[in-house]
Every structure is written in C-alpha cells, then in structure tokens.
Amino acid sequence: MASQTDPLRDEPGDAVESSESESALQTARRQLYHAADHLDIDPSIVERLKYPKKVHEVTVPIKRDDGTVEVFTGYRAQHDSVRGPFKGGLRYHPDVTRDECVGLGMWMTWKCAVMDLPFGGAKGGIAANPKDLSSTEKERLTRRFAQEIRDVIGPNQDIPAPDMGTDPQTMAWLMDAYSMQEGETTPGVVTGKPPVVGGSEGREEAPGRSVAIITKLVCEYYDRKLKETTVAVQGYGSVGANAARLLDEWGATVVAVSDVNGAMYEPEGVDTASVPSHDEEPEAVTKYADTVISNDELLTLDVDVLIPAALGNVITEENAKAVAADFVVEGANGPTISTADSILAERGVAVIPDILANAGGVTVSYFEWLQDINRRAWSLERVNDELEAEMRAAWDAVRSEFEQRDVTWRDAAYIVALSRIAEAHEARGLWP
C-alpha cells in the first residue's frame, strides 16, 4: 500500500469547504504560511515560494498491446531549485493532476531542506492506472514520457525517483531511454534504480528505516525504553513493513500491522518477519492473523506509538479524539489532516511529521546520486550508517526548534526547512 496533507490564509482559488477536501497544493501553501509566521524572513521570499518555478505538461501517446493508440497526460512540476537540482518522485495514477504535482513538489522542497540535502523539490506523474497496463505497455509509456521530458530532466537539473505506481524497473527504463538519447550512460538522471544499473543498496528500505530511526529517537527523547514500547503500524507495504521489522528487531512490541483488507492484532506481539509485506505477497496480512480488526480500529488502539504508513488523510477530525497513542510517527505522506493535527496537539499527542520521519527515501536517493556521479558504489552497511547519521542530524535540528520556540514537532520541522530555503534565497538574491 502506498500513498499521499488555523485555516488557510487563502490565495484566490484556495478556499476549501473543509480540511477533508484540502488539496496537496492548499496544504503545502498553508504549511508555508504557518512556518513563515514563526520566522522573520522577507515576505517576497514567501511570495516566490507559493508558486512553482515551472510546470511541464505533455501528451504521451502509446500503442496498446491490441494495436490501438491511447494518449495519456503527463506532468513534471519543478518547485524550487535555490539549494540544488530539482528532486522528486514520478507517479502513475489515474488521479494525477497538475495541482497535485505542484503541491507535492512543494512538499519535496521542504523535505529536502529539513534533511539539509542539496536539492530542491519536484514531482511528476502520468494520469494512468498502472494496473490497466501490461508490462510492455508500461515500458512504452515510460520510454515515451522520458522522451517528452528529456530536455527538463538530468543529473544536474531534475532527478526523478519512484512513487505510486512506479518502481525500480520504471526508473531503469527511464534511465535507459534518457541515456540512449544522450548518447552516453547517465545513471544519475534518476534514483531508485536496481543496483545492477547504478541504484543504491538500501534505497527501497530507506523510508521505512528512517521511520524506525525517528521512532527510536522519539522514545529516547521522552525517556521511553524501546523494549517497553508498543507499536501499531497501518500499512504493510515497503514503508510499514520495513519500519515494523526494524522496531521488532530492536526490541519494541509491534502489536498490529495492516493492509487494505484489515489488521492483524496480537497484543503479545506480531512476529513481523513471518508476515509477508505487500511486495512479498500482496494483501496477505489477514491470512496470517488469528485476530483481525479493521484499519479504523488499528488507528485507535491503546499503544505507545502509532505509525500510519499507508494512505494520506486517515487521521481525521472524526477519529483524532479516539487516537490513544502517545506518539504518531507519520510514515505515509500527509496521513493527518489539519483539523486532526490541531486536535492531537490540544490533547498532547506528539505528531512527528512526514517530511522528517519518512525522509529516508530522498536521503538515500541523494546517496545514490553521489554514487552515480562518482561512479563508486557504497556498501549497504555504509548506506545505513550514513542514513542514521543524517536522520540524527535532522532530528537534532528539529528538536532544537521544538524546544526553543515551544511549537509542535510539525511546526519545528517546517521552521527548519523554511529558514534554510530563505537563507539560500537571500544569499542568491533575485535576478535581474
């Protein structure tokens, strides 16, 4: 399972009827304004950051296996590159839109900045359902899309990565198509590739590993022993399964894990190694369960740590009052809507935001990019050691703001991100 969140200080066209319907773009702008309220920065920088630098829209025609031609629409939104090349995922999903890509591209800007990576934010996608495409159709779609956006991507310009509906094989096709047109093998044009063609060891596991690392640091900060900590994980895909297994290995008691069909609940602890992830056996969690509860029930279990690692917008105004966990560590992108966030804050539930917790993916993508441009592979041990060091450094920066400003963890993370971006804009200035 994969995924994608004070009222808005409304821009024209940004008004929303409720937090439930808030788009990715509206959310990204709201978070920008909220962080800016805590900082003494030039308002013109905030004004610039409300908008993407460029949005590319292309048509992507492919021949289907039955000989018919179908035309899809693709996007690449490039938000901000003041700190380095654009970086962000590429998704295949029928609901991909321009504004979604813009909003998620903004999110990537904040995420790269909070991790202090030399990248800006971007996001792209094709409005297509990958489940309706054969492997050969998906390859043709990817190669044609690579050709359509070839002039706006590159290892020093914009570096895509996997996202919803795409995977390492998709990135290998994109890299090959780009390299064929450039006349030289250019592995650094994308990240998230298979290691055999320049991908990094540990990249696929990285978002889940970072969630586990941050959970461990949260427990340390609040003087909770990990071996006495109970955890519930919604979503047993790449993020949730890797986070659950690491926490289990480190001594925490994972009492519940789930997929789209429901949750396995074992109060004495789930043997996470014996439960196949979504990648290993899709939708298999409940097959291995003695006790099955719903995903909604999982969110309100009396546990120490709740990790929503599946879809966005799952913690809502309706269920936030029933969340019994002391800590929420966001594994998915945007799992907590804004009104729910306020309710949890009022109740004293610490919410560690997605732009910090699941940033292991983009961080190891940075490591992969370094390996590609230097033509030197790292060992898995080095990748994991470097990732832990980067996560601790980001945690320390966010913790400092959290303590000094008496704000929420989410506000602290966005303050760190925006202050770094604003400093870079001030240093570079506005040309001409």
N, C-alpha and C positions, 0 to 999 in steps of 0.2 A: 504494500500500500504506500502511496506517495502523496505528496501534497503540494498546497499552498497554505495583517490582518492588515469633562472638557468637550466637548463638541468641536467640530471643525471650525476653524476660523475661515469661513467659506470663501473660496475662489468662485467666480462666476461659473455655474455649472457643476460645482462641487457639493451642493447641498444634498443631504441624504435624509430619507424619512426615518431611518433608524440605524443603529450600529450594525444590525444584522445585514443590511444591504450595502455597507460601506465597501467600495471597490479598493483594489490594491493601490491605485493612484491616490485616492482620497486618504487612505490610511497613511501612505508614505508622506504626503503633504502635511497631514495632521501631526505626525511624529516630528517632522522637520520644524514646524511652528512651536511645538511643545518644547523641544530641546533648545530652540533659539531663545525662548523666554528665560532660560536659566543662564544665558551667556551674553556677554557684552560684545557683540560682533556687528559688523557693518550690515545694515539692513539690505544693502544692494547684493550682498553675497547670498542671503536667504532668497531674495528675489530671483537670482540666477539659478539657484538650486531647485526652485519649484518646477523647472522645465527641463526636458531632456536636451542634450546638445543636438542630437539628430535622431530621426526615426525613419528607417528604411522599410518600405512596403513593396513586396514583389509578388508577381504571379509565378506559380510553379506548376507547369503542365507536365504530366507524366502519362505514359501509355500503361494502362492496366493489363493484367495478365490475359484478359479476354479480348484484347486488341482495341478497346475503347480508350479515348483520351479524357482525362479529368484534370481540371485546373484547380489548384489549391492557392490559398493566400498565405504568404509568409511575412514575418516581421523581424527586424532587429532594431531594438531601441537602445541607443547609447546615451546614458545619462550624463556622466561627468568623468573627465579624464585628467583632472588637475594633478592627481597623485601618480598617474601612470596609465598604461593601456586599459581599455575597457575590458571587463571580465564578467562573465555571467552565463547562465545556463541556456540551453536550447530545448524547447519542449514541443512535443507533438500531442495536441489535444484539440478536440472539436471546439472548445470554448475559448481558444486563444484569440485575443483581441489586441489592438494597438494599445489601448489604455492599460490593459493588464501588463503588457510588456514594459510600458513606461514606468508603472508603479513598482514592478518587481525589479526593474533596472535601478530605480532609486534605492530600493532595499539593499541591492548589492553594493551600491556606493557606501551606504552606512556600514554594512558588514565588513567590507574590505578595510574601511577606516578604523573600525573598532579593533580589528586584528592588526592594524598598522602594516598592512600589505601595500606594496607599491602599485596598486591597481585602482581603477575607477569602476563604476557599475554599468552593467548592460544586461539585457535579457532579450531573448528572441524565441520564435516558435513558428509553427505552421498549424493552421486551423484544419487539423485532420485527425481522425481516430485511428491510431496505430493498430488497434485490434481488427480493423477492417482491411488492413493491408497485409499482403503476403510479404515474406522476407525480401523477395526480389523487387516488389513494388516499393517497399520502404527504402531499399538501397537506391532505386532510381530516383525516388523523391529526394533523398539526402544529397545525392550527387548533383541533381539539377539545382537544388537550393544552394548548394555550395557555389555553383557557377554564378547564380544570380546575386549572391552577396560577396563574391570573391574580392571585389575592389574595396570593401569596407571592413574586412577582417584581416588578420595577420598577427604574427607573434609579437610585434611591437605596436599593434594598432587595436585589435579587438580579438579576444581569445574565448571562443565558446567552450561549453562543457555539457555533460549530460544533465537532463532534468526529467520531468514527467514524460513518459512515452519514448525516451531515448536512453541509450546505454553505451557501454564502451565500443560495441560494434558500430553503432551510428557514428561515433567520433572517428573511428578508423576509416570509415567510408568518406567522411567529410575531409579528413586529413589527406587521404589519397587523392580525392578529386582536386583539392586545392594544390597539392604538390604536382600533380600531372600538368595543371595549367601553368604553374610557376616554373616548371622545368627542373625542379630540384626537390628532394625530400625535405619537407618542412614540418617536423613533428610538433614544434612549438605553436602551431596555429590553433590547436585545440588541446584541452586537457581531459582527463578521464578516459584515455585510450587504453587498450590492452597493453601490458608491459612489453610484449614482444615487438611493438611498434612505437616504443617511446613513452608508454604510460608509466606511472609510478606504482611501486609496491605500496599497498596500504591505502590507495586512493578510495576504493569503493567502501571500505570500512570506516573511513575517516569521520564522516558526520556522526555516526553512532559512537565512535571512540571519543570524540570531543564532548558529546552529551554525557558520557560516563565520567570523563575527567572533570567536567564542571560540576556534576553531581557530587563527586568526591570532595571537591574544593568547597562546595556549599556546606557539606556535612562538617568539614574541618572548621569552617568559619563559625558555625553555630554550635560547635562543641558536641557534635553528634558522632558517635562511633559508627563507622560504616557497617561493622558486623552486627550492630543492633538496629540497623535501618531497614525498614520495609519499603518496597518499591512496587508501583503498578505502572505498566507500560502499555499505552494504547497504540497499536500498530506494530506488527512483527515483520516489517519489511527490512530493508537494508539498515535504516537508522535505528529502529526499535530493537531489532534482534541483536545487532552488534552492541548497543548500549546495555541491553538486558544481560547478555552473556558476559560482558566485561564486569559489570557490577556484581553479578553472581560469582564470578571468578575471584573478585576482590573481597568477597565476604558478605555483601548485602543479601537480604532475603527478598527475592522477586516473587511476589505473591500472585501476580496476574499479568498475562500478556494476551493480546487480542489480534484478530484480523477482521475482515469485513463481516464474517458470519457470527462473531461473538467472541467472548473472552474465556480463557482457561483461568479458573480461580483455585489456587492451592494455598491456604493460609500458612502451611508449614514450609512453603517454598516450591517454586517450579524448578524442575531440572531443565534449565534453558537449553543446554546442549542437546537434549534429546527431542526438543520441539523444533521441527524444521521451519526455517524462515520462509517468507513469501517467495524468495528467489529459489529456495531449495525444493519447496513443494507448495505451490500456491493454495491459499485458503485452507490450510491443513490444521490450524491451531486447535479447533474444536474437536477434531478427530482424535486427538491425543488427550483430551480433557476428561476427568471424572466429574468435575463440576463446571457447568457452563453458565455464565452470566452475560448480560448484554454489555455492549460498549458504553452505554449510558450509565449502567451500574458501576462499571470499572472506574469511571471518572469521579465517582463519589465514595469510593472505598476508603475506609479509615486506615490510611497508610502514611508514612512519613513523607515520601516523595512520589509525586505523580508526574509521569513523563508522557505527554501527548505527542506521539511521534507518527501520526497517520495523516489526517486531513487538517485543513485550516478551519477556523470558526467552530470548534467543537465545544469550547468552554464559553457559554453564553450567559446572558442576563438571567435566563431561567434556571440554569443549573449551578451558577457560581456560588450561590449561598449554600449549596449542598456539598461543595468540594470540601472533603475532610482532611486532605493532605496539608502538611505544614509548608511544603515547598512544591512549586510547579517548575519543572525544567523543560522548556519548550524544545522538543526535538523536531517537530514539524514547523513549517513556515506559517506564521500567523494563526496558531491554534486558539488564541484567546481574543475575543472581540473587545472593543474598547470599554463598553459598559461593564463587562465581566471583569476586566482588568481593574476598574475602579472599585468594584465590589470586593474583589480579593484583597486589594490594598487596604480598604477600610477594615477588613477582617483580620489583617495582619498576616496574610498568606504571602510569602515571598515568591515572586514570579521572576525567574531568570529568563531573559528574552532570547528569542531565536537567533538574533544577529550575533549573539555571543555563544550560546550553547551549541548550535549546530554548525558553527563556522569551521569545523574541521575539514569539511569538503573543499571550500575555497582555499584554505590554508595548504592542504596537501596538493591542490591544483597549482598553487604557487611553487611548491617544491618540485612538482612535475615540470613546470615551465623552466625552472632553473636547470633541472637535469637535461632538458631538451636543448636549451641554448648553449649549454656547456658540453653536451654530448658525453655525459658521465652519469651513470645510474647510481642511485643510493640503495643501500640495503634496507630491508623492512625495519630492522632494529633502529637504523638511523632516522628513518621517516617517523617512526613512533616516538623516538626520543625528542626529535625536533618539534613534533606536534605538541607534545606535552609541555615543552618549554614555551612555545608560542601561546598556548592556551593559558598557562600560568601568568605570563606577562600581561595578556589581555585582561585576565581576571583581576590582577593587581591594579591595573589602571582603572577599571570599572569600580572595584571595591573602594579605591581612594575617593572617587567622586561620590559614591554612595554614602560614605562616612562623613565627608566634608560638607556636603550640601543637604543632607537629610532628605534625600529623594528616594524614589523607588529604584529597584535594580534596572528596570527598563529605562527610566529617565537617565540614570547614570551611564548606561551603555550608549545612549544616543548623544549625551553630552560629550563623552569621549570622542565619538565618531565626528560629530559636527565641529568640535573645536579643532580637530586635526585637519578637516577639509577646509574650514575657514582660514586657518593659518596658511595653508598652501595657496589658497586664492589670494590672500593678502600679499604673500610673497611674490606671486607671479604677476599680480595686477590684471588690468583689463586692457586688451589691445584692440584697436589702436588708441 
